[in-house]
Structures are given as C-alpha cells and as structure tokens.
Amino acid sequence: MCKMKDVCVGIKDLNFTAHRGKMWVRLTDGREIIIPVSFFPDIQHMPVREREKWMVLDDQYFTFENMTRVYSVLDLLKAA
C-alpha cells in the first residue's frame, strides 16, 4: 500500500451521493473525510451518474471511467 513516498494510507471507498456537493472518502486507516467537489473542477463538471463510475488504482489513486486524469490520496489529503 505504501507506493508513494511518505504516504502509507490508501483509498477504500468514495461516495458522491451521501452529501450534496461533497465527496465522502473512506481511507484504509479508518479515517473518513468529506471534501467539497468544487475543490476538483473536473469532477464537479461531471454528470452525477458519471461520478458513480469511479475506480481505485493501487490503493492510492482514483479516476473515473470517462476521465483521463488520475487523482491521488495526496490530492484528497491536501483538500481536506
């Protein structure tokens, strides 16, 4: 899981419907963070249905089915 230097936490789950306008993230160390989707303009401009087509890569990255950009757990922690 510790693929990035100095980062030994991963992404376990994402949810875009639990809190309107926010992204809920559960990390592998048990923490849960809620981040405004506005911090990620690419995600904010996606249709809601497309946001549900996310995938976690190597525990520390996530992207979406119709997106070329890949976000990291560091992106989430910086926004939180």
PDB file of N, CA, C and O in Angstrom:
ATOM      1  N   MET A   1       0.814  -1.197   0.000  1.00  0.00           N
ATOM      2  CA  MET A   1       0.000   0.000   0.000  1.00  0.00           C
ATOM      3  C   MET A   1       0.859   1.262   0.000  1.00  0.00           C
ATOM      4  O   MET A   1       0.388   2.279  -0.509  1.00  0.00           O
ATOM      5  N   CYS A   2       2.042   1.273   0.515  1.00  0.00           N
ATOM      6  CA  CYS A   2       2.877   2.478   0.608  1.00  0.00           C
ATOM      7  C   CYS A   2       3.625   2.705  -0.698  1.00  0.00           C
ATOM      8  O   CYS A   2       4.848   2.574  -0.738  1.00  0.00           O
ATOM      9  N   LYS A   3       2.939   3.030  -1.722  1.00  0.00           N
ATOM     10  CA  LYS A   3       3.554   3.193  -3.031  1.00  0.00           C
ATOM     11  C   LYS A   3       4.145   4.591  -3.227  1.00  0.00           C
ATOM     12  O   LYS A   3       5.130   4.747  -3.949  1.00  0.00           O
ATOM     13  N   MET A   4       3.557   5.600  -2.596  1.00  0.00           N
ATOM     14  CA  MET A   4       4.090   6.957  -2.684  1.00  0.00           C
ATOM     15  C   MET A   4       4.982   7.219  -1.479  1.00  0.00           C
ATOM     16  O   MET A   4       4.722   6.723  -0.383  1.00  0.00           O
ATOM     17  N   LYS A   5       6.015   7.986  -1.685  1.00  0.00           N
ATOM     18  CA  LYS A   5       6.931   8.317  -0.607  1.00  0.00           C
ATOM     19  C   LYS A   5       6.184   9.003   0.537  1.00  0.00           C
ATOM     20  O   LYS A   5       5.434   9.953   0.311  1.00  0.00           O
ATOM     21  N   ASP A   6       6.388   8.529   1.744  1.00  0.00           N
ATOM     22  CA  ASP A   6       5.812   9.107   2.967  1.00  0.00           C
ATOM     23  C   ASP A   6       4.293   9.009   3.055  1.00  0.00           C
ATOM     24  O   ASP A   6       3.689   9.684   3.890  1.00  0.00           O
ATOM     25  N   VAL A   7       3.664   8.197   2.227  1.00  0.00           N
ATOM     26  CA  VAL A   7       2.208   8.038   2.298  1.00  0.00           C
ATOM     27  C   VAL A   7       1.888   6.559   2.437  1.00  0.00           C
ATOM     28  O   VAL A   7       2.112   5.770   1.518  1.00  0.00           O
ATOM     29  N   CYS A   8       1.361   6.196   3.597  1.00  0.00           N
ATOM     30  CA  CYS A   8       1.031   4.787   3.843  1.00  0.00           C
ATOM     31  C   CYS A   8      -0.451   4.630   4.154  1.00  0.00           C
ATOM     32  O   CYS A   8      -0.835   3.838   5.015  1.00  0.00           O
ATOM     33  N   VAL A   9      -1.271   5.384   3.454  1.00  0.00           N
ATOM     34  CA  VAL A   9      -2.716   5.272   3.599  1.00  0.00           C
ATOM     35  C   VAL A   9      -3.294   5.201   2.193  1.00  0.00           C
ATOM     36  O   VAL A   9      -2.775   5.812   1.259  1.00  0.00           O
ATOM     37  N   GLY A  10      -4.361   4.456   2.062  1.00  0.00           N
ATOM     38  CA  GLY A  10      -4.974   4.296   0.759  1.00  0.00           C
ATOM     39  C   GLY A  10      -6.433   4.698   0.761  1.00  0.00           C
ATOM     40  O   GLY A  10      -6.993   5.078   1.790  1.00  0.00           O
ATOM     41  N   ILE A  11      -7.028   4.607  -0.395  1.00  0.00           N
ATOM     42  CA  ILE A  11      -8.436   4.940  -0.583  1.00  0.00           C
ATOM     43  C   ILE A  11      -9.230   3.641  -0.568  1.00  0.00           C
ATOM     44  O   ILE A  11      -8.956   2.723  -1.342  1.00  0.00           O
ATOM     45  N   LYS A  12     -10.198   3.575   0.308  1.00  0.00           N
ATOM     46  CA  LYS A  12     -11.015   2.368   0.409  1.00  0.00           C
ATOM     47  C   LYS A  12     -12.356   2.527  -0.295  1.00  0.00           C
ATOM     48  O   LYS A  12     -12.850   1.581  -0.909  1.00  0.00           O
ATOM     49  N   ASP A  13     -12.950   3.721  -0.210  1.00  0.00           N
ATOM     50  CA  ASP A  13     -14.289   3.909  -0.763  1.00  0.00           C
ATOM     51  C   ASP A  13     -14.516   5.392  -1.066  1.00  0.00           C
ATOM     52  O   ASP A  13     -13.996   6.265  -0.372  1.00  0.00           O
ATOM     53  N   LEU A  14     -15.290   5.658  -2.098  1.00  0.00           N
ATOM     54  CA  LEU A  14     -15.706   7.016  -2.454  1.00  0.00           C
ATOM     55  C   LEU A  14     -17.220   7.046  -2.554  1.00  0.00           C
ATOM     56  O   LEU A  14     -17.846   6.052  -2.923  1.00  0.00           O
ATOM     57  N   ASN A  15     -17.813   8.199  -2.224  1.00  0.00           N
ATOM     58  CA  ASN A  15     -19.246   8.338  -2.355  1.00  0.00           C
ATOM     59  C   ASN A  15     -19.561   9.797  -2.687  1.00  0.00           C
ATOM     60  O   ASN A  15     -19.081  10.712  -2.018  1.00  0.00           O
ATOM     61  N   PHE A  16     -20.355  10.000  -3.704  1.00  0.00           N
ATOM     62  CA  PHE A  16     -20.712  11.348  -4.138  1.00  0.00           C
ATOM     63  C   PHE A  16     -22.173  11.670  -3.870  1.00  0.00           C
ATOM     64  O   PHE A  16     -22.626  12.764  -4.208  1.00  0.00           O
ATOM     65  N   THR A  17     -22.924  10.753  -3.272  1.00  0.00           N
ATOM     66  CA  THR A  17     -24.351  10.987  -3.054  1.00  0.00           C
ATOM     67  C   THR A  17     -24.715  11.164  -1.583  1.00  0.00           C
ATOM     68  O   THR A  17     -25.819  11.617  -1.282  1.00  0.00           O
ATOM     69  N   ALA A  18     -23.831  10.824  -0.673  1.00  0.00           N
ATOM     70  CA  ALA A  18     -24.152  10.912   0.752  1.00  0.00           C
ATOM     71  C   ALA A  18     -24.311  12.358   1.217  1.00  0.00           C
ATOM     72  O   ALA A  18     -25.127  12.647   2.092  1.00  0.00           O
ATOM     73  N   HIS A  19     -23.531  13.262   0.632  1.00  0.00           N
ATOM     74  CA  HIS A  19     -23.566  14.679   0.999  1.00  0.00           C
ATOM     75  C   HIS A  19     -23.599  15.505  -0.274  1.00  0.00           C
ATOM     76  O   HIS A  19     -22.660  15.463  -1.069  1.00  0.00           O
ATOM     77  N   ARG A  20     -24.652  16.239  -0.469  1.00  0.00           N
ATOM     78  CA  ARG A  20     -24.825  17.023  -1.703  1.00  0.00           C
ATOM     79  C   ARG A  20     -23.652  17.996  -1.902  1.00  0.00           C
ATOM     80  O   ARG A  20     -23.308  18.769  -1.008  1.00  0.00           O
ATOM     81  N   GLY A  21     -23.052  17.937  -3.091  1.00  0.00           N
ATOM     82  CA  GLY A  21     -21.950  18.829  -3.421  1.00  0.00           C
ATOM     83  C   GLY A  21     -20.627  18.463  -2.785  1.00  0.00           C
ATOM     84  O   GLY A  21     -19.663  19.226  -2.850  1.00  0.00           O
ATOM     85  N   LYS A  22     -20.585  17.290  -2.169  1.00  0.00           N
ATOM     86  CA  LYS A  22     -19.362  16.884  -1.477  1.00  0.00           C
ATOM     87  C   LYS A  22     -18.981  15.455  -1.863  1.00  0.00           C
ATOM     88  O   LYS A  22     -19.803  14.668  -2.334  1.00  0.00           O
ATOM     89  N   MET A  23     -17.719  15.161  -1.647  1.00  0.00           N
ATOM     90  CA  MET A  23     -17.191  13.826  -1.892  1.00  0.00           C
ATOM     91  C   MET A  23     -16.799  13.239  -0.530  1.00  0.00           C
ATOM     92  O   MET A  23     -16.020  13.841   0.209  1.00  0.00           O
ATOM     93  N   TRP A  24     -17.333  12.087  -0.214  1.00  0.00           N
ATOM     94  CA  TRP A  24     -17.020  11.387   1.026  1.00  0.00           C
ATOM     95  C   TRP A  24     -16.001  10.315   0.685  1.00  0.00           C
ATOM     96  O   TRP A  24     -16.190   9.543  -0.256  1.00  0.00           O
ATOM     97  N   VAL A  25     -14.923  10.270   1.453  1.00  0.00           N
ATOM     98  CA  VAL A  25     -13.847   9.321   1.192  1.00  0.00           C
ATOM     99  C   VAL A  25     -13.547   8.555   2.464  1.00  0.00           C
ATOM    100  O   VAL A  25     -13.361   9.148   3.527  1.00  0.00           O
ATOM    101  N   ARG A  26     -13.501   7.236   2.353  1.00  0.00           N
ATOM    102  CA  ARG A  26     -13.067   6.389   3.473  1.00  0.00           C
ATOM    103  C   ARG A  26     -11.668   5.901   3.140  1.00  0.00           C
ATOM    104  O   ARG A  26     -11.431   5.331   2.075  1.00  0.00           O
ATOM    105  N   LEU A  27     -10.742   6.132   4.068  1.00  0.00           N
ATOM    106  CA  LEU A  27      -9.358   5.734   3.868  1.00  0.00           C
ATOM    107  C   LEU A  27      -9.087   4.398   4.535  1.00  0.00           C
ATOM    108  O   LEU A  27      -9.848   3.959   5.397  1.00  0.00           O
ATOM    109  N   THR A  28      -8.004   3.756   4.134  1.00  0.00           N
ATOM    110  CA  THR A  28      -7.694   2.420   4.658  1.00  0.00           C
ATOM    111  C   THR A  28      -7.311   2.428   6.131  1.00  0.00           C
ATOM    112  O   THR A  28      -7.330   1.378   6.772  1.00  0.00           O
ATOM    113  N   ASP A  29      -6.964   3.586   6.683  1.00  0.00           N
ATOM    114  CA  ASP A  29      -6.635   3.647   8.110  1.00  0.00           C
ATOM    115  C   ASP A  29      -7.864   3.938   8.968  1.00  0.00           C
ATOM    116  O   ASP A  29      -7.745   4.142  10.176  1.00  0.00           O
ATOM    117  N   GLY A  30      -9.052   3.958   8.341  1.00  0.00           N
ATOM    118  CA  GLY A  30     -10.298   4.151   9.075  1.00  0.00           C
ATOM    119  C   GLY A  30     -10.821   5.577   9.071  1.00  0.00           C
ATOM    120  O   GLY A  30     -11.973   5.809   9.438  1.00  0.00           O
ATOM    121  N   ARG A  31     -10.010   6.523   8.668  1.00  0.00           N
ATOM    122  CA  ARG A  31     -10.477   7.912   8.617  1.00  0.00           C
ATOM    123  C   ARG A  31     -11.503   8.093   7.509  1.00  0.00           C
ATOM    124  O   ARG A  31     -11.462   7.421   6.478  1.00  0.00           O
ATOM    125  N   GLU A  32     -12.416   9.012   7.748  1.00  0.00           N
ATOM    126  CA  GLU A  32     -13.397   9.408   6.749  1.00  0.00           C
ATOM    127  C   GLU A  32     -13.275  10.916   6.583  1.00  0.00           C
ATOM    128  O   GLU A  32     -13.263  11.662   7.563  1.00  0.00           O
ATOM    129  N   ILE A  33     -13.186  11.351   5.342  1.00  0.00           N
ATOM    130  CA  ILE A  33     -13.089  12.783   5.086  1.00  0.00           C
ATOM    131  C   ILE A  33     -14.173  13.187   4.096  1.00  0.00           C
ATOM    132  O   ILE A  33     -14.563  12.412   3.222  1.00  0.00           O
ATOM    133  N   ILE A  34     -14.642  14.405   4.251  1.00  0.00           N
ATOM    134  CA  ILE A  34     -15.656  14.955   3.357  1.00  0.00           C
ATOM    135  C   ILE A  34     -15.065  16.220   2.744  1.00  0.00           C
ATOM    136  O   ILE A  34     -14.644  17.135   3.452  1.00  0.00           O
ATOM    137  N   ILE A  35     -15.046  16.250   1.426  1.00  0.00           N
ATOM    138  CA  ILE A  35     -14.399  17.338   0.690  1.00  0.00           C
ATOM    139  C   ILE A  35     -15.400  17.932  -0.298  1.00  0.00           C
ATOM    140  O   ILE A  35     -16.095  17.185  -0.986  1.00  0.00           O
ATOM    141  N   PRO A  36     -15.487  19.248  -0.380  1.00  0.00           N
ATOM    142  CA  PRO A  36     -16.352  19.845  -1.398  1.00  0.00           C
ATOM    143  C   PRO A  36     -15.883  19.438  -2.799  1.00  0.00           C
ATOM    144  O   PRO A  36     -14.690  19.494  -3.096  1.00  0.00           O
ATOM    145  N   VAL A  37     -16.795  19.042  -3.632  1.00  0.00           N
ATOM    146  CA  VAL A  37     -16.460  18.642  -5.001  1.00  0.00           C
ATOM    147  C   VAL A  37     -15.875  19.835  -5.772  1.00  0.00           C
ATOM    148  O   VAL A  37     -15.151  19.650  -6.750  1.00  0.00           O
ATOM    149  N   SER A  38     -16.187  21.032  -5.335  1.00  0.00           N
ATOM    150  CA  SER A  38     -15.673  22.227  -6.007  1.00  0.00           C
ATOM    151  C   SER A  38     -14.145  22.310  -5.952  1.00  0.00           C
ATOM    152  O   SER A  38     -13.548  23.035  -6.748  1.00  0.00           O
ATOM    153  N   PHE A  39     -13.508  21.596  -5.045  1.00  0.00           N
ATOM    154  CA  PHE A  39     -12.042  21.557  -4.987  1.00  0.00           C
ATOM    155  C   PHE A  39     -11.461  20.816  -6.182  1.00  0.00           C
ATOM    156  O   PHE A  39     -10.272  20.943  -6.473  1.00  0.00           O
ATOM    157  N   PHE A  40     -12.288  20.045  -6.873  1.00  0.00           N
ATOM    158  CA  PHE A  40     -11.863  19.268  -8.032  1.00  0.00           C
ATOM    159  C   PHE A  40     -12.777  19.635  -9.212  1.00  0.00           C
ATOM    160  O   PHE A  40     -13.759  18.936  -9.462  1.00  0.00           O
ATOM    161  N   PRO A  41     -12.473  20.709  -9.933  1.00  0.00           N
ATOM    162  CA  PRO A  41     -13.362  21.185 -11.002  1.00  0.00           C
ATOM    163  C   PRO A  41     -13.695  20.122 -12.050  1.00  0.00           C
ATOM    164  O   PRO A  41     -14.818  20.098 -12.555  1.00  0.00           O
ATOM    165  N   ASP A  42     -12.751  19.247 -12.389  1.00  0.00           N
ATOM    166  CA  ASP A  42     -13.041  18.188 -13.366  1.00  0.00           C
ATOM    167  C   ASP A  42     -14.174  17.289 -12.880  1.00  0.00           C
ATOM    168  O   ASP A  42     -15.048  16.904 -13.656  1.00  0.00           O
ATOM    169  N   ILE A  43     -14.151  16.964 -11.613  1.00  0.00           N
ATOM    170  CA  ILE A  43     -15.191  16.105 -11.037  1.00  0.00           C
ATOM    171  C   ILE A  43     -16.496  16.885 -10.897  1.00  0.00           C
ATOM    172  O   ILE A  43     -17.573  16.348 -11.155  1.00  0.00           O
ATOM    173  N   GLN A  44     -16.400  18.133 -10.495  1.00  0.00           N
ATOM    174  CA  GLN A  44     -17.594  18.961 -10.308  1.00  0.00           C
ATOM    175  C   GLN A  44     -18.389  19.091 -11.604  1.00  0.00           C
ATOM    176  O   GLN A  44     -19.619  19.135 -11.578  1.00  0.00           O
ATOM    177  N   HIS A  45     -17.696  19.152 -12.725  1.00  0.00           N
ATOM    178  CA  HIS A  45     -18.382  19.331 -14.006  1.00  0.00           C
ATOM    179  C   HIS A  45     -18.878  18.019 -14.617  1.00  0.00           C
ATOM    180  O   HIS A  45     -19.533  18.030 -15.659  1.00  0.00           O
ATOM    181  N   MET A  46     -18.575  16.911 -13.985  1.00  0.00           N
ATOM    182  CA  MET A  46     -19.060  15.610 -14.477  1.00  0.00           C
ATOM    183  C   MET A  46     -20.533  15.445 -14.126  1.00  0.00           C
ATOM    184  O   MET A  46     -20.968  15.904 -13.070  1.00  0.00           O
ATOM    185  N   PRO A  47     -21.298  14.803 -14.985  1.00  0.00           N
ATOM    186  CA  PRO A  47     -22.678  14.463 -14.602  1.00  0.00           C
ATOM    187  C   PRO A  47     -22.658  13.529 -13.384  1.00  0.00           C
ATOM    188  O   PRO A  47     -21.744  12.720 -13.224  1.00  0.00           O
ATOM    189  N   VAL A  48     -23.656  13.652 -12.549  1.00  0.00           N
ATOM    190  CA  VAL A  48     -23.730  12.861 -11.319  1.00  0.00           C
ATOM    191  C   VAL A  48     -23.607  11.364 -11.603  1.00  0.00           C
ATOM    192  O   VAL A  48     -22.926  10.651 -10.866  1.00  0.00           O
ATOM    193  N   ARG A  49     -24.247  10.889 -12.646  1.00  0.00           N
ATOM    194  CA  ARG A  49     -24.175   9.455 -12.984  1.00  0.00           C
ATOM    195  C   ARG A  49     -22.751   9.021 -13.305  1.00  0.00           C
ATOM    196  O   ARG A  49     -22.358   7.899 -12.987  1.00  0.00           O
ATOM    197  N   GLU A  50     -21.979   9.900 -13.932  1.00  0.00           N
ATOM    198  CA  GLU A  50     -20.594   9.577 -14.278  1.00  0.00           C
ATOM    199  C   GLU A  50     -19.709   9.505 -13.038  1.00  0.00           C
ATOM    200  O   GLU A  50     -18.734   8.754 -13.017  1.00  0.00           O
ATOM    201  N   ARG A  51     -20.037  10.271 -12.015  1.00  0.00           N
ATOM    202  CA  ARG A  51     -19.254  10.244 -10.771  1.00  0.00           C
ATOM    203  C   ARG A  51     -19.318   8.880 -10.091  1.00  0.00           C
ATOM    204  O   ARG A  51     -18.404   8.509  -9.354  1.00  0.00           O
ATOM    205  N   GLU A  52     -20.368   8.151 -10.330  1.00  0.00           N
ATOM    206  CA  GLU A  52     -20.507   6.825  -9.714  1.00  0.00           C
ATOM    207  C   GLU A  52     -19.636   5.766 -10.393  1.00  0.00           C
ATOM    208  O   GLU A  52     -19.545   4.638  -9.909  1.00  0.00           O
ATOM    209  N   LYS A  53     -19.007   6.116 -11.493  1.00  0.00           N
ATOM    210  CA  LYS A  53     -18.178   5.151 -12.237  1.00  0.00           C
ATOM    211  C   LYS A  53     -16.702   5.350 -11.909  1.00  0.00           C
ATOM    212  O   LYS A  53     -15.856   5.399 -12.803  1.00  0.00           O
ATOM    213  N   TRP A  54     -16.402   5.464 -10.607  1.00  0.00           N
ATOM    214  CA  TRP A  54     -15.031   5.662 -10.165  1.00  0.00           C
ATOM    215  C   TRP A  54     -14.334   4.325  -9.976  1.00  0.00           C
ATOM    216  O   TRP A  54     -14.978   3.283  -9.853  1.00  0.00           O
ATOM    217  N   MET A  55     -13.007   4.372  -9.955  1.00  0.00           N
ATOM    218  CA  MET A  55     -12.226   3.177  -9.678  1.00  0.00           C
ATOM    219  C   MET A  55     -10.959   3.575  -8.932  1.00  0.00           C
ATOM    220  O   MET A  55     -10.356   4.611  -9.213  1.00  0.00           O
ATOM    221  N   VAL A  56     -10.569   2.743  -7.986  1.00  0.00           N
ATOM    222  CA  VAL A  56      -9.354   2.951  -7.216  1.00  0.00           C
ATOM    223  C   VAL A  56      -8.238   2.152  -7.871  1.00  0.00           C
ATOM    224  O   VAL A  56      -8.418   0.989  -8.230  1.00  0.00           O
ATOM    225  N   LEU A  57      -7.084   2.791  -8.021  1.00  0.00           N
ATOM    226  CA  LEU A  57      -5.926   2.161  -8.637  1.00  0.00           C
ATOM    227  C   LEU A  57      -4.803   2.073  -7.612  1.00  0.00           C
ATOM    228  O   LEU A  57      -4.416   3.088  -7.032  1.00  0.00           O
ATOM    229  N   ASP A  58      -4.281   0.888  -7.384  1.00  0.00           N
ATOM    230  CA  ASP A  58      -3.157   0.684  -6.454  1.00  0.00           C
ATOM    231  C   ASP A  58      -3.400   1.294  -5.077  1.00  0.00           C
ATOM    232  O   ASP A  58      -2.447   1.747  -4.444  1.00  0.00           O
ATOM    233  N   ASP A  59      -4.598   1.322  -4.607  1.00  0.00           N
ATOM    234  CA  ASP A  59      -4.994   1.837  -3.291  1.00  0.00           C
ATOM    235  C   ASP A  59      -4.786   3.333  -3.094  1.00  0.00           C
ATOM    236  O   ASP A  59      -5.417   3.911  -2.210  1.00  0.00           O
ATOM    237  N   GLN A  60      -3.944   3.974  -3.863  1.00  0.00           N
ATOM    238  CA  GLN A  60      -3.604   5.366  -3.588  1.00  0.00           C
ATOM    239  C   GLN A  60      -3.999   6.345  -4.688  1.00  0.00           C
ATOM    240  O   GLN A  60      -3.666   7.528  -4.610  1.00  0.00           O
ATOM    241  N   TYR A  61      -4.686   5.880  -5.683  1.00  0.00           N
ATOM    242  CA  TYR A  61      -5.113   6.735  -6.789  1.00  0.00           C
ATOM    243  C   TYR A  61      -6.560   6.412  -7.141  1.00  0.00           C
ATOM    244  O   TYR A  61      -7.039   5.306  -6.888  1.00  0.00           O
ATOM    245  N   PHE A  62      -7.250   7.388  -7.727  1.00  0.00           N
ATOM    246  CA  PHE A  62      -8.580   7.093  -8.230  1.00  0.00           C
ATOM    247  C   PHE A  62      -8.819   7.901  -9.503  1.00  0.00           C
ATOM    248  O   PHE A  62      -8.225   8.958  -9.718  1.00  0.00           O
ATOM    249  N   THR A  63      -9.695   7.374 -10.326  1.00  0.00           N
ATOM    250  CA  THR A  63     -10.087   8.019 -11.563  1.00  0.00           C
ATOM    251  C   THR A  63     -11.515   7.588 -11.888  1.00  0.00           C
ATOM    252  O   THR A  63     -12.161   6.901 -11.097  1.00  0.00           O
ATOM    253  N   PHE A  64     -11.987   7.988 -13.035  1.00  0.00           N
ATOM    254  CA  PHE A  64     -13.349   7.676 -13.455  1.00  0.00           C
ATOM    255  C   PHE A  64     -13.311   7.036 -14.829  1.00  0.00           C
ATOM    256  O   PHE A  64     -12.357   7.211 -15.587  1.00  0.00           O
ATOM    257  N   GLU A  65     -14.351   6.301 -15.135  1.00  0.00           N
ATOM    258  CA  GLU A  65     -14.431   5.568 -16.394  1.00  0.00           C
ATOM    259  C   GLU A  65     -14.198   6.465 -17.608  1.00  0.00           C
ATOM    260  O   GLU A  65     -13.502   6.062 -18.540  1.00  0.00           O
ATOM    261  N   ASN A  66     -14.758   7.657 -17.616  1.00  0.00           N
ATOM    262  CA  ASN A  66     -14.659   8.544 -18.778  1.00  0.00           C
ATOM    263  C   ASN A  66     -13.739   9.736 -18.535  1.00  0.00           C
ATOM    264  O   ASN A  66     -13.977  10.820 -19.068  1.00  0.00           O
ATOM    265  N   MET A  67     -12.692   9.546 -17.734  1.00  0.00           N
ATOM    266  CA  MET A  67     -11.767  10.634 -17.442  1.00  0.00           C
ATOM    267  C   MET A  67     -10.335  10.138 -17.604  1.00  0.00           C
ATOM    268  O   MET A  67     -10.023   9.001 -17.251  1.00  0.00           O
ATOM    269  N   THR A  68      -9.477  10.983 -18.133  1.00  0.00           N
ATOM    270  CA  THR A  68      -8.075  10.596 -18.284  1.00  0.00           C
ATOM    271  C   THR A  68      -7.241  11.009 -17.076  1.00  0.00           C
ATOM    272  O   THR A  68      -6.167  10.452 -16.851  1.00  0.00           O
ATOM    273  N   ARG A  69      -7.713  11.964 -16.306  1.00  0.00           N
ATOM    274  CA  ARG A  69      -6.965  12.434 -15.133  1.00  0.00           C
ATOM    275  C   ARG A  69      -7.055  11.416 -14.007  1.00  0.00           C
ATOM    276  O   ARG A  69      -8.084  10.775 -13.799  1.00  0.00           O
ATOM    277  N   VAL A  70      -5.943  11.287 -13.283  1.00  0.00           N
ATOM    278  CA  VAL A  70      -5.872  10.393 -12.124  1.00  0.00           C
ATOM    279  C   VAL A  70      -5.549  11.254 -10.906  1.00  0.00           C
ATOM    280  O   VAL A  70      -4.611  12.050 -10.935  1.00  0.00           O
ATOM    281  N   TYR A  71      -6.322  11.093  -9.843  1.00  0.00           N
ATOM    282  CA  TYR A  71      -6.114  11.812  -8.590  1.00  0.00           C
ATOM    283  C   TYR A  71      -5.440  10.870  -7.593  1.00  0.00           C
ATOM    284  O   TYR A  71      -5.590   9.651  -7.678  1.00  0.00           O
ATOM    285  N   SER A  72      -4.708  11.439  -6.662  1.00  0.00           N
ATOM    286  CA  SER A  72      -4.020  10.621  -5.660  1.00  0.00           C
ATOM    287  C   SER A  72      -4.601  10.875  -4.273  1.00  0.00           C
ATOM    288  O   SER A  72      -5.356  11.824  -4.065  1.00  0.00           O
ATOM    289  N   VAL A  73      -4.238  10.016  -3.337  1.00  0.00           N
ATOM    290  CA  VAL A  73      -4.657  10.205  -1.953  1.00  0.00           C
ATOM    291  C   VAL A  73      -4.078  11.516  -1.437  1.00  0.00           C
ATOM    292  O   VAL A  73      -4.695  12.158  -0.587  1.00  0.00           O
ATOM    293  N   LEU A  74      -2.920  11.930  -1.922  1.00  0.00           N
ATOM    294  CA  LEU A  74      -2.359  13.225  -1.514  1.00  0.00           C
ATOM    295  C   LEU A  74      -3.251  14.376  -1.961  1.00  0.00           C
ATOM    296  O   LEU A  74      -3.396  15.354  -1.228  1.00  0.00           O
ATOM    297  N   ASP A  75      -3.844  14.287  -3.126  1.00  0.00           N
ATOM    298  CA  ASP A  75      -4.776  15.322  -3.589  1.00  0.00           C
ATOM    299  C   ASP A  75      -5.938  15.449  -2.609  1.00  0.00           C
ATOM    300  O   ASP A  75      -6.378  16.555  -2.297  1.00  0.00           O
ATOM    301  N   LEU A  76      -6.426  14.319  -2.131  1.00  0.00           N
ATOM    302  CA  LEU A  76      -7.536  14.328  -1.178  1.00  0.00           C
ATOM    303  C   LEU A  76      -7.121  14.913   0.155  1.00  0.00           C
ATOM    304  O   LEU A  76      -7.847  15.723   0.731  1.00  0.00           O
ATOM    305  N   LEU A  77      -5.958  14.511   0.654  1.00  0.00           N
ATOM    306  CA  LEU A  77      -5.496  14.982   1.953  1.00  0.00           C
ATOM    307  C   LEU A  77      -5.175  16.475   1.930  1.00  0.00           C
ATOM    308  O   LEU A  77      -5.382  17.164   2.929  1.00  0.00           O
ATOM    309  N   LYS A  78      -4.683  16.971   0.828  1.00  0.00           N
ATOM    310  CA  LYS A  78      -4.403  18.405   0.702  1.00  0.00           C
ATOM    311  C   LYS A  78      -5.699  19.209   0.708  1.00  0.00           C
ATOM    312  O   LYS A  78      -5.740  20.321   1.233  1.00  0.00           O
ATOM    313  N   ALA A  79      -6.747  18.653   0.130  1.00  0.00           N
ATOM    314  CA  ALA A  79      -8.036  19.355   0.044  1.00  0.00           C
ATOM    315  C   ALA A  79      -8.803  19.300   1.355  1.00  0.00           C
ATOM    316  O   ALA A  79      -9.642  20.161   1.618  1.00  0.00           O
ATOM    317  N   ALA A  80      -8.527  18.303   2.176  1.00  0.00           N
ATOM    318  CA  ALA A  80      -9.291  18.105   3.416  1.00  0.00           C
ATOM    319  C   ALA A  80      -8.926  19.101   4.488  1.00  0.00           C
ATOM    320  O   ALA A  80      -9.483  19.059   5.585  1.00  0.00           O
TER     321      ALA A  80
END
